[in-house]
Amino acid sequence: MSGTNYVKKETFELMRVELHQMKSVERPAASRAIAEAREKGDLKENAEYDAAKEAQGMLEAKIKYLEGIIATARILDETNIDTSKVSILTKVTVTNIGTKKKSTYQIVSEKEADLKLGKISVTSPIGKGLLGKVIGDITEVIVPAGMLKFKVENITL
Protein backbone atom coordinates (compact mmCIF):
# COMPACT_ATOMS: atom_id res chain seq x y z
CA MET A 1 0.00 0.00 0.00
CA SER A 2 1.62 3.24 -1.06
CA GLY A 3 0.58 6.84 -0.90
CA THR A 4 -2.00 8.55 1.20
CA ASN A 5 -5.66 7.65 1.22
CA TYR A 6 -7.82 10.71 1.80
CA VAL A 7 -11.16 9.82 3.34
CA LYS A 8 -14.03 11.43 5.17
CA LYS A 9 -14.37 10.71 8.88
CA GLU A 10 -17.49 8.57 8.25
CA THR A 11 -15.63 6.39 5.73
CA PHE A 12 -12.70 5.99 8.11
CA GLU A 13 -15.04 4.83 10.88
CA LEU A 14 -16.78 2.38 8.52
CA MET A 15 -13.39 0.91 7.57
CA ARG A 16 -12.45 0.48 11.23
CA VAL A 17 -15.76 -1.29 11.94
CA GLU A 18 -15.29 -3.54 8.89
CA LEU A 19 -11.75 -4.43 9.99
CA HIS A 20 -12.92 -5.19 13.53
CA GLN A 21 -15.68 -7.45 12.12
CA MET A 22 -13.19 -9.35 9.98
CA LYS A 23 -10.73 -9.84 12.83
CA SER A 24 -13.16 -10.64 15.64
CA VAL A 25 -15.90 -12.59 13.82
CA GLU A 26 -14.83 -13.75 10.37
CA ARG A 27 -11.26 -14.80 11.26
CA PRO A 28 -12.35 -17.12 14.13
CA ALA A 29 -15.11 -18.55 11.90
CA ALA A 30 -12.55 -19.32 9.20
CA SER A 31 -10.32 -21.07 11.76
CA ARG A 32 -13.27 -23.13 12.98
CA ALA A 33 -14.16 -24.14 9.41
CA ILE A 34 -10.58 -25.34 8.86
CA ALA A 35 -10.60 -27.29 12.12
CA GLU A 36 -13.93 -28.95 11.26
CA ALA A 37 -12.72 -29.89 7.79
CA ARG A 38 -9.44 -31.23 9.21
CA GLU A 39 -11.40 -33.60 11.48
CA LYS A 40 -13.04 -35.21 8.46
CA GLY A 41 -9.99 -37.20 7.49
CA ASP A 42 -7.36 -37.31 4.76
CA LEU A 43 -6.33 -33.76 3.88
CA LYS A 44 -5.06 -34.76 0.41
CA GLU A 45 -8.56 -35.49 -0.82
CA ASN A 46 -10.52 -33.11 1.38
CA ALA A 47 -12.11 -30.44 -0.83
CA GLU A 48 -13.83 -28.87 2.18
CA TYR A 49 -10.42 -28.33 3.84
CA ASP A 50 -8.97 -26.81 0.67
CA ALA A 51 -11.95 -24.45 0.32
CA ALA A 52 -11.71 -23.40 3.98
CA LYS A 53 -7.95 -22.72 3.64
CA GLU A 54 -8.55 -20.70 0.47
CA ALA A 55 -11.31 -18.67 2.15
CA GLN A 56 -9.00 -18.01 5.09
CA GLY A 57 -6.25 -16.83 2.72
CA MET A 58 -8.62 -14.44 0.97
CA LEU A 59 -9.85 -13.11 4.32
CA GLU A 60 -6.28 -12.52 5.52
CA ALA A 61 -5.52 -10.67 2.26
CA LYS A 62 -8.58 -8.44 2.77
CA ILE A 63 -7.53 -7.74 6.36
CA LYS A 64 -4.01 -6.81 5.28
CA TYR A 65 -5.34 -4.56 2.49
CA LEU A 66 -7.75 -2.76 4.83
CA GLU A 67 -5.05 -2.38 7.48
CA GLY A 68 -2.86 -0.74 4.83
CA ILE A 69 -5.60 1.69 3.82
CA ILE A 70 -6.32 2.61 7.45
CA ALA A 71 -2.61 3.04 8.20
CA THR A 72 -2.19 5.53 5.35
CA ALA A 73 -5.57 7.24 5.76
CA ARG A 74 -5.78 10.97 6.25
CA ILE A 75 -9.15 12.22 7.43
CA LEU A 76 -10.40 15.23 5.51
CA ASP A 77 -12.48 17.97 7.08
CA GLU A 78 -15.01 19.25 4.55
CA THR A 79 -15.09 22.67 6.22
CA ASN A 80 -11.49 23.30 5.13
CA ILE A 81 -11.95 22.42 1.45
CA ASP A 82 -11.11 25.17 -1.05
CA THR A 83 -13.81 25.32 -3.75
CA SER A 84 -11.92 27.74 -5.99
CA LYS A 85 -10.34 24.71 -7.71
CA VAL A 86 -11.13 21.03 -8.10
CA SER A 87 -9.75 18.97 -5.22
CA ILE A 88 -10.68 15.85 -3.31
CA LEU A 89 -14.25 15.99 -1.85
CA THR A 90 -15.35 18.79 -4.17
CA LYS A 91 -18.27 18.30 -6.54
CA VAL A 92 -17.47 19.45 -10.03
CA THR A 93 -19.97 20.01 -12.82
CA VAL A 94 -18.43 19.53 -16.25
CA THR A 95 -19.63 19.65 -19.81
CA ASN A 96 -18.33 17.00 -22.18
CA ILE A 97 -17.36 19.19 -25.13
CA GLY A 98 -17.85 16.34 -27.62
CA THR A 99 -21.39 15.40 -26.56
CA LYS A 100 -22.47 18.67 -24.83
CA LYS A 101 -23.65 16.51 -21.92
CA LYS A 102 -23.33 17.93 -18.41
CA SER A 103 -22.28 15.68 -15.51
CA THR A 104 -21.54 16.28 -11.86
CA TYR A 105 -18.92 14.23 -10.09
CA GLN A 106 -17.63 14.25 -6.56
CA ILE A 107 -13.90 13.60 -6.37
CA VAL A 108 -13.31 11.00 -3.63
CA SER A 109 -10.75 8.42 -2.49
CA GLU A 110 -10.55 5.04 -4.19
CA LYS A 111 -12.32 3.43 -1.23
CA GLU A 112 -15.33 5.77 -1.58
CA ALA A 113 -15.63 5.72 -5.39
CA ASP A 114 -19.04 4.71 -6.76
CA LEU A 115 -19.87 5.86 -10.28
CA LYS A 116 -23.59 5.15 -9.82
CA LEU A 117 -23.57 7.80 -7.06
CA GLY A 118 -21.49 10.21 -9.13
CA LYS A 119 -18.40 9.63 -6.99
CA ILE A 120 -15.18 9.16 -8.96
CA SER A 121 -11.78 8.28 -7.62
CA VAL A 122 -9.10 10.92 -7.38
CA THR A 123 -6.81 8.35 -9.07
CA SER A 124 -9.13 7.65 -12.02
CA PRO A 125 -8.25 9.23 -15.39
CA ILE A 126 -11.12 11.75 -15.14
CA GLY A 127 -10.37 12.46 -11.47
CA LYS A 128 -6.69 13.10 -12.23
CA GLY A 129 -7.59 15.23 -15.24
CA LEU A 130 -9.91 17.47 -13.23
CA LEU A 131 -7.69 17.97 -10.16
CA GLY A 132 -6.51 21.56 -9.78
CA LYS A 133 -8.77 22.93 -12.51
CA VAL A 134 -10.83 26.09 -11.96
CA ILE A 135 -14.18 27.16 -13.38
CA GLY A 136 -13.84 27.77 -17.12
CA ASP A 137 -10.84 25.47 -17.60
CA ILE A 138 -10.90 22.87 -20.35
CA THR A 139 -9.10 19.60 -19.77
CA GLU A 140 -8.34 16.68 -22.02
CA VAL A 141 -8.59 13.26 -20.40
CA ILE A 142 -7.39 10.02 -21.93
CA VAL A 143 -9.73 7.15 -21.04
CA PRO A 144 -9.88 3.60 -22.43
CA ALA A 145 -12.46 4.74 -25.02
CA GLY A 146 -10.19 7.55 -26.28
CA MET A 147 -9.80 11.23 -25.42
CA LEU A 148 -12.52 13.26 -23.73
CA LYS A 149 -12.59 17.04 -23.39
CA PHE A 150 -14.33 18.57 -20.38
CA LYS A 151 -15.10 22.17 -19.50
CA VAL A 152 -15.35 22.89 -15.76
CA GLU A 153 -18.68 24.65 -15.17
CA ASN A 154 -19.01 24.72 -11.37
CA ILE A 155 -17.20 23.60 -8.20
CA THR A 156 -19.03 23.09 -4.88
CA LEU A 157 -18.94 20.94 -1.77
RODO-2510 file (C-alpha; in nm, 4 decimals, decimal comma):
residues 157
     n   res          X          Y          Z
     1     m     0,0000     0,0000     0,0000
     2     s     0,1618     0,3240    -0,1056
     3     g     0,0577     0,6841    -0,0902
     4     t    -0,1996     0,8551     0,1198
     5     n    -0,5664     0,7652     0,1215
     6     y    -0,7817     1,0711     0,1803
     7     v    -1,1159     0,9817     0,3338
     8     k    -1,4027     1,1428     0,5170
     9     k    -1,4366     1,0708     0,8879
    10     e    -1,7487     0,8569     0,8250
    11     t    -1,5632     0,6392     0,5728
    12     f    -1,2698     0,5990     0,8109
    13     e    -1,5037     0,4826     1,0883
    14     l    -1,6776     0,2377     0,8519
    15     m    -1,3395     0,0905     0,7567
    16     r    -1,2446     0,0482     1,1233
    17     v    -1,5761    -0,1290     1,1938
    18     e    -1,5294    -0,3536     0,8892
    19     l    -1,1748    -0,4431     0,9992
    20     h    -1,2919    -0,5194     1,3527
    21     q    -1,5684    -0,7449     1,2125
    22     m    -1,3192    -0,9345     0,9981
    23     k    -1,0733    -0,9836     1,2828
    24     s    -1,3162    -1,0641     1,5639
    25     v    -1,5903    -1,2593     1,3818
    26     e    -1,4827    -1,3754     1,0371
    27     r    -1,1256    -1,4801     1,1262
    28     p    -1,2353    -1,7122     1,4129
    29     a    -1,5114    -1,8547     1,1905
    30     a    -1,2546    -1,9320     0,9199
    31     s    -1,0322    -2,1070     1,1759
    32     r    -1,3274    -2,3133     1,2979
    33     a    -1,4159    -2,4137     0,9412
    34     i    -1,0582    -2,5341     0,8856
    35     a    -1,0602    -2,7295     1,2119
    36     e    -1,3926    -2,8954     1,1258
    37     a    -1,2722    -2,9887     0,7787
    38     r    -0,9439    -3,1230     0,9206
    39     e    -1,1398    -3,3597     1,1478
    40     k    -1,3044    -3,5205     0,8456
    41     g    -0,9986    -3,7197     0,7488
    42     d    -0,7355    -3,7312     0,4763
    43     l    -0,6326    -3,3757     0,3877
    44     k    -0,5060    -3,4763     0,0406
    45     e    -0,8562    -3,5485    -0,0824
    46     n    -1,0523    -3,3107     0,1380
    47     a    -1,2111    -3,0442    -0,0830
    48     e    -1,3827    -2,8866     0,2179
    49     y    -1,0425    -2,8333     0,3842
    50     d    -0,8970    -2,6814     0,0667
    51     a    -1,1945    -2,4448     0,0323
    52     a    -1,1706    -2,3397     0,3980
    53     k    -0,7950    -2,2723     0,3640
    54     e    -0,8547    -2,0697     0,0467
    55     a    -1,1308    -1,8671     0,2154
    56     q    -0,8997    -1,8014     0,5088
    57     g    -0,6250    -1,6827     0,2720
    58     m    -0,8624    -1,4439     0,0974
    59     l    -0,9854    -1,3106     0,4324
    60     e    -0,6281    -1,2516     0,5515
    61     a    -0,5516    -1,0667     0,2260
    62     k    -0,8578    -0,8436     0,2767
    63     i    -0,7535    -0,7737     0,6363
    64     k    -0,4005    -0,6807     0,5279
    65     y    -0,5341    -0,4558     0,2486
    66     l    -0,7747    -0,2757     0,4831
    67     e    -0,5055    -0,2378     0,7483
    68     g    -0,2859    -0,0739     0,4831
    69     i    -0,5600     0,1685     0,3824
    70     i    -0,6318     0,2607     0,7447
    71     a    -0,2612     0,3045     0,8203
    72     t    -0,2188     0,5530     0,5348
    73     a    -0,5573     0,7239     0,5757
    74     r    -0,5783     1,0968     0,6252
    75     i    -0,9149     1,2218     0,7428
    76     l    -1,0396     1,5232     0,5514
    77     d    -1,2481     1,7965     0,7081
    78     e    -1,5009     1,9247     0,4546
    79     t    -1,5088     2,2667     0,6223
    80     n    -1,1485     2,3300     0,5133
    81     i    -1,1952     2,2425     0,1448
    82     d    -1,1108     2,5175    -0,1054
    83     t    -1,3808     2,5323    -0,3750
    84     s    -1,1917     2,7739    -0,5993
    85     k    -1,0342     2,4714    -0,7709
    86     v    -1,1131     2,1030    -0,8103
    87     s    -0,9751     1,8967    -0,5221
    88     i    -1,0684     1,5853    -0,3309
    89     l    -1,4245     1,5988    -0,1846
    90     t    -1,5354     1,8795    -0,4171
    91     k    -1,8272     1,8302    -0,6538
    92     v    -1,7469     1,9446    -1,0026
    93     t    -1,9968     2,0012    -1,2821
    94     v    -1,8432     1,9528    -1,6253
    95     t    -1,9629     1,9650    -1,9809
    96     n    -1,8335     1,7002    -2,2178
    97     i    -1,7361     1,9194    -2,5134
    98     g    -1,7847     1,6337    -2,7617
    99     t    -2,1387     1,5403    -2,6556
   100     k    -2,2468     1,8671    -2,4832
   101     k    -2,3647     1,6510    -2,1919
   102     k    -2,3330     1,7926    -1,8407
   103     s    -2,2278     1,5684    -1,5513
   104     t    -2,1542     1,6285    -1,1864
   105     y    -1,8916     1,4234    -1,0093
   106     q    -1,7631     1,4246    -0,6563
   107     i    -1,3902     1,3597    -0,6373
   108     v    -1,3308     1,1003    -0,3631
   109     s    -1,0752     0,8419    -0,2486
   110     e    -1,0547     0,5036    -0,4193
   111     k    -1,2323     0,3429    -0,1234
   112     e    -1,5334     0,5774    -0,1584
   113     a    -1,5627     0,5723    -0,5385
   114     d    -1,9040     0,4706    -0,6764
   115     l    -1,9869     0,5861    -1,0280
   116     k    -2,3595     0,5153    -0,9818
   117     l    -2,3572     0,7796    -0,7062
   118     g    -2,1488     1,0211    -0,9133
   119     k    -1,8397     0,9630    -0,6993
   120     i    -1,5183     0,9165    -0,8957
   121     s    -1,1782     0,8277    -0,7622
   122     v    -0,9101     1,0918    -0,7376
   123     t    -0,6805     0,8353    -0,9065
   124     s    -0,9128     0,7653    -1,2021
   125     p    -0,8247     0,9231    -1,5385
   126     i    -1,1123     1,1747    -1,5138
   127     g    -1,0366     1,2456    -1,1474
   128     k    -0,6694     1,3100    -1,2233
   129     g    -0,7590     1,5234    -1,5242
   130     l    -0,9912     1,7470    -1,3227
   131     l    -0,7690     1,7973    -1,0158
   132     g    -0,6514     2,1561    -0,9779
   133     k    -0,8774     2,2926    -1,2510
   134     v    -1,0832     2,6089    -1,1958
   135     i    -1,4177     2,7164    -1,3383
   136     g    -1,3839     2,7768    -1,7117
   137     d    -1,0838     2,5467    -1,7598
   138     i    -1,0905     2,2874    -2,0351
   139     t    -0,9098     1,9598    -1,9767
   140     e    -0,8345     1,6679    -2,2016
   141     v    -0,8590     1,3260    -2,0395
   142     i    -0,7389     1,0023    -2,1930
   143     v    -0,9731     0,7153    -2,1040
   144     p    -0,9876     0,3604    -2,2428
   145     a    -1,2457     0,4740    -2,5017
   146     g    -1,0188     0,7552    -2,6278
   147     m    -0,9796     1,1227    -2,5418
   148     l    -1,2520     1,3263    -2,3735
   149     k    -1,2592     1,7043    -2,3386
   150     f    -1,4334     1,8569    -2,0384
   151     k    -1,5100     2,2166    -1,9497
   152     v    -1,5352     2,2889    -1,5764
   153     e    -1,8685     2,4645    -1,5170
   154     n    -1,9010     2,4716    -1,1368
   155     i    -1,7202     2,3597    -0,8199
   156     t    -1,9033     2,3089    -0,4878
   157     l    -1,8939     2,0937    -0,1766
***
